[in-house]
Amino acid sequence: MSDESLLERPRSLFIEGEWRAPAAADPIIVLDPSKGAPLTRLDGAGAAEVEAAVTAACAAFPAWRRLSGRERGRCSSDALPW
């Protein structure tokens, strides 16, 4: 994966099992410390998005804690868009 492809990926947040476009928060640019050049962009989130993510995580935790490490890994991999 090239540096350009990391910078050009779609902006979105994974909240309650779905990808959502950020409402208004600016992206966070992550720099490559060896080059000082942009490496990737993380999606910023506003207060409402953070609240929605925390609420969803709290609701999902009881079921999540019962999964094995292998099952958790499968769930995490299935959520990735690439």
Secondary structure as GFF3:
##gff-version 3
##sequence-region A 1 82
A	DSSP	alpha_helix	3	7	.	.	.	ID=ss1
A	DSSP	beta_strand	13	15	.	.	.	ID=ss2
A	DSSP	beta_strand	18	20	.	.	.	ID=ss3
A	DSSP	beta_strand	28	32	.	.	.	ID=ss4
A	DSSP	beta_strand	37	42	.	.	.	ID=ss5
A	DSSP	alpha_helix	47	65	.	.	.	ID=ss6
A	DSSP	alpha_helix	69	79	.	.	.	ID=ss7
###
